[in-house]
């Protein structure tokens, strides 16, 4: 959530789809019931889901923005998160806004089973409609971007940006480490870092967080045919 302060103009963020929150459709229970886990994380983070979506401005240019919150069940993708992103995309299509998704996630939420996996296709289908509208989608990948999120909307930006040394891949160390040796694990660890991912063309650039707003502003200025929004009381 604090990441919004790095990339958006101060006071410009207006949340979209905050009314969409996760529910325990399956009655799933692992160590604790999923419904109790949701309540716990809502209380702990003061958020209704692991993705915050809304509209704001970058150097007065209007954008739609969504960001994963790792503190909410590892930033995982569930039904509420997918629905929030889709509603944001709809808003961007109507208002003809570019879209920035800041991806930081452990992947699809296991407690929602196939309902979570469905969100991968659901969001990508909506992004296809967004692309057909001729609008710009920028994916920003920060540490970690893995599993179902990396295999879906984190991979299809018109512009792909990563932060330095970000973990970007499908399986994390906890999963892979149980099936490979130490040498192979170290090779995989290096292969999934942003710098190596850049070498293989999966991302277009690596940008430090303190330079991200400037880089995004330059991209929007070059690629978006839209006027800048004026601040109150100005003439142009």
Secondary structure, DSSP 8 states (H G I E B T S, - for coil): -THHHHHS-TT--EE-STT-----TT--BSSSBHHHHHHHHHHHHS-SSSEEEEEEEETTEEEEEEEE-TTTGGG-B-HHHHHHHHHHHHHHHHHT-EEEEEEEES-B-GGGHHHHHHHHHHHHHHHHHHHHTT--EEEEEEEEEEHHHHTTGGG--SEEEE-TT-BEESS-HHHHTTTS-HHHHHHHHHHTBHHHHHHTTS-SEE--GGGHHHHHHHHHHHH--------TT---
